[in-house]
Amino acid sequence: MSGPGIGKDAKFDYVIVGAGSAGCVLAARLTEDADRRVLLLEAGPADKGWEIHMPSGMGRLLSSTKYNWAYVSDPEPYLDNRRLSHPRGRVLGGSSSINGMMYVRGHARDYDHWAQSGCRGWSYADILPYFRRAESHMKGGDEYHGKDGPLRVSSPDISGSPLANAFIQAGLEAGYPYTPDANGRQQEGFGPMDRTTSNGKRWSTARGYLAQAQTRPNLTIRSGALTLSVLLEGRRAVGVEYAREGKTAKAYAEREVILCGGAINSPQLLHLSGIGPADRLRSAGIQVRHDLPGVGENLNDHPDVVIQHWCKEPITLYSVTRGPRKIMTGLQWFLSQKGAAATNHFEAGAFIRSRAGIEHPDLQLTFMPLAVKPGTVDSVPGHAFQVHLDLMRAHSRGYVRARSANPKEPPAILFNYMKDPRDVADMRQGVRLVREILSQQALTPYRGDEIFPGIDVTSDDAIDGWVKRAVETCYHPVGTCKMGGDTDRSAVVDSELRVHGLQSLRVVDASIMPSIVSGNTNAPTIMIAEKASDMIRKRKPLPPQPSPVWINPAWETAQR
């Protein structure tokens, strides 16, 4: 890859571990300073496969190990001990190269709560300018959106999608508001869903950020490089040791080591480096270098279930997933980057509140004009559609823990989905609300029988039992290196993302979120890296932007 060769004692200003959603951003921003030498290490390969760049190819990516860590959880005790698959990007671009490409920022109140919990400088007014700096929206810039950032964002054209339009109309018939832009002034409501695509192709951080930086002489990129440990001299991080092509090497950072491995890999690497809860490190056979209890704890995600119906009209995507139509759809994309393969098909969605007394949406609904067999990437055999129901702020917490001192052994991962009874009640309520929406007149011409969970699942106990059998991940792990002040014993990094108690070591990725955001996590992770780049470069933060945010005026007494 680019940059100068690495010698026995290679020295850089910054060593970045992980070329994912955050690492690519940092590599691009830090190398804007021509006198700063940056090494970017990535365990996976380059992002060359066609299935990465074809938006509808994401199913192949999630079910393959070529670009995917393909983690599996330990038996989840509150889900009948099921083991859940947890795909994570292992490729340039990280999970932004294999994800569903939904561009969702979360709600303004998520970030205000971060600031109120002691994370100074992370309120919505503080972070909105960084969302805008990152973005190049196809509709141009405004108070909420950027127009010339590295990350290209598209809005879907749903005029030719009768099912997507019927879903949105059903939400309006059920009494929910319409929102043309869930990333703008008003998240709550039904409407179109933006995506990180451009001209019919995925727009990952590898394409948006790294591609423009990789020819710079001050950037060295090493793919296929598994980082083994952070090198410490006393309380200072001085570099990393990594393995590549059957050999081990060391790279030294004269300024900082920056971990961008994500909510699974960053805490695992800290553990392997002797940084974490002392008792657990010892039990894994790892020498303790720095006792930091919060590393790997506070794991959170968005639990996901799908509600499916047969479709009475042959207007779903099922036809293009079969036989000659599938081949023709692929050929159309290869020739013109157009057609059914040029979209992620998550074009309509909603953010709603589960009950009165909740200030901002805690449920996300995503419509898909195709039904997939639960737990697989295979289509249900026939014309059908489904709605993903995701719990936005689950109370249950889990952990990530190194099993041993072997860097090649996957960590222990446990989310504890549905451990907290409040999550069970919220998911049950969400199922009832989705069923009510799907029963509206707008969907009557298309709505066939319910496939999943099925018409017999109606009582509280039946719904709770089904949720236990049906919950999957929404691929949004966060929180395992949470941000917080010195008085927060569970915090791993401070408000500038520096690891507590150590020097020259930061974590910049989704793991630093003190609490999960109310929406998909990729766009917030890119924002985090944009903001961190100014911190690392010792630049003044962008001026706060106190833009208005819509909150339902009757939220205390009304669910909609």
Secondary structure by P-SEA (a helix, b strand, c coil): cccccccccccccbbbccccccaaaaaaaaaccccbbbbbbbccccccccccccccaaaaaaacccccccccccccccccbbbbbbbbbccccccccccccccccccaaaaaaaaaaccccccccccaaaaaaaccccccccccccccccbbbbbbcccccaaaaaaaaaaaaabbbbbcccccccccccccccccccccccccccccccccccccccbbbbccccccbbbbccccccccccccccccbbbbbccbbbbccccccaaaaaaaaccccaaaaaaacccccccccccccbbbbbbbbbbbbbbccccccccccccaaaaaaaaaaaccccccccccccccccccccccccccccbbbbbbcccccccccccccccbbbbbbbbcccccccccccccccccccccccccccccaaaaaaaaaaaaaaaaaaaccccccccccccccccccccaaaaaaaaaacccccccccccbbbbcccccccccccccccccccccccccccccccccccccaaaaaaaaaaaaaaaaccccccccccccccccccccccc
